[in-house]
């Protein structure tokens, strides 16, 4: 049997949850939805006001009598920081409790396993706080996404051919004065998409960046696999004895679908590549068509295995919405099962999804523990 304290905590969490989800709700509606008395609701609201987690957000229209006050969630009561480390860049984002990006920045800085590099991460964290005008007491934590497979302990790396840095958790920890977590970049990007698309329970997140990764999300959770390397779609085989992959094998999806297949035509500028496609540049249009052919085969394979929505993310995913009709047609022609390809969807976060997902870990933890 639950104690009085446990019941009180559960009621408070439920009251906050409904305000958080509705964004704007009356005291009477909270009472009706939760089946709690008005005095109980009033007591919980008072405690949440004291914690500055809720606020008065105007009033509701009235058909007669006094207008009911609209109670809203204070999304700026706390913040979280996300850092995304890649081989050649560092990104930083500041998000509020609704996962909205308050500030973001991306710097070209080649990764190196050194104190000098880790100090740059520290500087970036304080830069993000300064630009967002946020003090240290408001920061829930710092999530760092990395292109590595992380062991079940959340600290050790089991596979990290892109950046190496097998001791990055401990090495970087010295420079972060907040609660801190490292997360696989594709898993964090997938989690950001799942967090936004709350109605989708199962999905595949396909990250199309300078390396190919992904995440399998089942029943609103990341499926990590028995050995923590679920979602490594970049190392499925597309061509036997095909192009060389950075993993040492040949013919991997990564060798055909990573963003550099496109951006190498424009000196590493992916945005410029898609500008030229729109302008009708023959070489870029031809390269995109070839790229989409390999991508269609990859998506079809994933769909046949897991039979769920496929979200296109990463660098290329942010540009693919304009080309979805053509890609869906290519996939539906190849697919054994009748489909119009509508299961292929564009990402919500066009930029910095991995950094956002890393930060969301602390937002979810905070909301869950209130």
N, C-alpha and C positions, 0 to 999 in steps of 0.2 A: 504494500500500500504506500502510495506517494506521501511524503511528508508535506506539511504546510508550506515549507520553504520551496520545495520542488514544484508544488502547484503554483506558487507565486511566480517563480522563475518561468515556468511554462506559459502562464498567462501573459507575462510581460513580453516574452519572445513572440507569442502569437499576435499580440497587439502591434508590436513593432513590424512584424512580418507583413501584416495586412496594410499598414500605412506605407511601408516600403514598396509593396507591389502595386497599390492603387495610386500612389503619389499624392492623392488628394481625396480625403474622406471625412465624413462627419462622425462625431462621437456616437450619435444614435445608430449610425450604420455599422460602426465597429461592434457595438453591443449586440445588434441584431445578427450579424454574421458569426460572431463567436459564441453567442448564447451566454454572455456574461452580463451581470447587473451593471447599471450605470455607475454606482459608487465604485465598483471594482475597476471599471474602465477609467474613471476619473483618477483613481489612485495610481494606476499604471501610467497614464498620460503625464501625471505630475512628475513621476520619477524619470520618464523619458525626456520631459522638458528640462529637468535639472541636469541631465546628461548632455543637453543640447543636440539630441538626436532627432528631435521633431520640432516643428514650428507652426505658427498659424499662417496659413496660405490663402488669405482672403475669406470670402463667405460664399455659401450656396444661395441660389435664388430661392425665394420663399413664396408660397401660394397664400400666405397669410400668417401673421405673427412675426416673431423675431427671426432674422436670418441665422441659419446654423453656421458656425465657424468651420472653415475647411482646415483640417489638420494635415500637414504635409511632412514629408521626410526631409531632414536636413542633410542633403547629399554632401555638403562641404564640412561636415563635422569632423571627418577624418579623410586622409588621403593615403595612397600607396604609390610606390615608385617601381617602375619596370625598366630593366636594362636588357638590351639584346646585344650579345656579342657575336660577331661574325668574323670571318677571316680578315676582312678589310675595313669593317665599319663598327662603330659603337652607336647604339640608339638609346635614348632615355625618354621615358614618358612619366607624367604625373597624372593620376586618375583620381576621381572622387568615388564616393560610395555607390554611384550608379554606373561606374565603369566608363564615365565620360572623360575624354582626354582634355585636361586643363592646359597642358603644355607638352610639346614633344620636340626633340632635336635629334638630328642624325649627323654624325661626324665621320669623316674618312680617316681611319686610324688603324693601321695594320696590327693584327694581334701579335703580341710577343709575350712569352712567359717570363715576366720580369716585374720587379717592384715599380719601375717607372710606369709600365702600362697599368698596373693595378691602381696606382695613384691617380691616373687619368680617370679611371672609373669613379674614384672617390670625388674628384673634382666635378665630374659630370653630375653626380648625385646632388651635390650642393648647388650646382648651377640650376638644375631643374627645380629645386626647392626655392631658390631665389627668384627665378622667373615666374614661378607659380605663386609667389608671396606666401609661402607656407612655412611655419616654424617646425622645429624638430618634434615637438610634443604632439603634433597632429599627424605624424607619419606612422602608419601601422607597420610598415616593413618594406624591404627591397627584394623583389624577385628578379633573378638574373637568368635569362634564357641563353643556352649555349648549344652549339651543333654537336652534341655528344650524347651517347647513351649513358644514363645515370643508373647506378645500382639501386636496389630496393631500399638501402639505408639513406638515400637522398643526398649522399655526399661523395661516394666513390664513383669514378668513371670506369665503365667496362669497355668502351669503344670510343675513340676520339681522333680519327685520322685527319680531320680538317684543322683543328687547333692544337692537338696534343694536350698538354697541360693536365695531366692525370691527377695532379694535386690542387686543381684550381679552387676547390671549395675552401680548403684551409688557407691557401695563399691569399685569396681575395677577402676572406673573412676579416683579416687584420685591418682592412681599410673601410669596412662598413660598420657604422656605429648604430645599426638598427637590427631588428629581427631580419633574418636573411635566409634565402632559399635559392638553390639552383634547380632549373627545370629544363628539360629537353625543349629545343626551340619549336619543333613541330607540334609537340604535345601542348605547349603553352599557346601556340597560335590556334590550334584546334579547340582548346578550351575557351578561348576568347570568343570564337564563333558560336560554340554551343551555348555559352553564357548569354549571348545576345539573342540567339534563336531559341528561346525558352520552350517553344512548343515542339521542337524536334527532339526526340529521345535518342534516336540512333542516326549516326552519320559517319561518313569518311571525310576527313580533312586532308586534302592533297596539297602540300606546300611546294610551290614551283618557284624556288629561288635559285641561288647559285649552286645549291645542291638540292636534291629532291628528298623530301621527307613526308611525314604524314602522321595522322593519328586516327585510331579507331575509337569511336565514342558510342558506348552502348548503355542504355538505361540512364542517360544523363551523366555518365562517368567515363573517364578515359580507361580503355582496356589496354593494360600494359603488356600482357602476355606472361607466360611462365618465366621468361628470362629477361624481361624488361625491354625487348626490342620489337614489340608489335608496332606496325605502322611504318616500317622501313621500306616503303614502296619503291624508293629509288634503286633498290638492289634486286628487284624482280628482273628477270631476263626478258628483253625484247628481241634481241638478235643473238643467236648462237655464234660465238666467235666474232661478235660485232665490235663496235668502238670500245676503246679502252676506258675503263672507269677508274676513278681515283682510289677505289677500294682494292684495286689489283686484278679484278676480274674483267671480263669483256662482255659487252652487249647489255649492260645494265640500263634500266630506265633512265637513271641519272645522266648517262652519257648522251642521251637523245633529248631529254626534256628539261635539263637545267636551263636557267635563264641566260646563261652565257652563250648558248647556241644562237640566241637572238642579239644580245647586246654586244657581242664581239664584232658585229657588222657596223657598229656605231661607237667604237672606242669605249665600250663599257657603259654607254648611256642607254638604258632600256627605254626611258621616256622618249628619247630621240628616235629610237627604232620604231616605236609605234606611231610617232608623228610622220615618219616617212612612209609607213604602211598606209596611213590615212591619205597621204599625198599621192599615193599610187606608185611609189618607187618599186620598180619591177623586181629588183633583187630582194628587197625586204619582204614584199608580198609573197614571193616564191618561198622564201625561207620560213615564213609564218605558216604557209600551207603545209610544208613538209613537217614542221614542228607539230602542228595540230593533228596530222595523221598519226604520228607516234603517240601523241597525247590521247587521241581517241581510242587507240588499242589499249593503252594503259587503263583508262577509265572503264572501258568495257570489261576488262579482266577483273577490276575491283568490284564492279557492279554484279558480275556473275558470282563472285565469291560471297559477298555480304548483303546484296539486295537492299541497299538503302541509299539515301541522298549522298551525293558527292559534292563537297564544297571546294571550289578552286581558290586557293590562297597563295601566299608568298608573293614575290616580286611580280611574276607574270600574272598571277591570279587577280591582282589589282587592276589589270588592263583588259581582262578577258570578257567583261560583260558585253561589249560591243560585238563580240564574235561568237557569242553563245549559240545563236540560232544555227550557224554553220557547224559548230562543234557538235551540237545535239543531233543534227542530221547525220553527221559522220558516224557517231556512236550508234544511233538507231539502225543504220544500215548494216552495221557489223554485229549488233546484238542478236542473240538467238531468240530472245523473248520480245514480244511486241512492246515497244516503248516509243514515246515521242522524244525521249531524252530529257524530259522536264525534271528528272531527278538530279541533273547537273545544275548546280546553283553557283552564283557569284559570291565571293566573300563580302561580308559587311565591312570589315576593317581593311580598307585598301592599302593602308600603310601601318607598320609597327604592330601587327597583330601579336607577334611573339612577345614583345615587351609588355603589351597590354595584358595578355594572358598570364604572364609571370606576376604582374602586379595584382591581378584579380584573386590570386591565391590568398592574399592577406585580407582583401575585402570580404571574401566568402567566409574566411575564418572569423573575422570580426563580427559579421552579422550572425553567424551560427552560435557564437559564444555569448552574445548579449543576454 
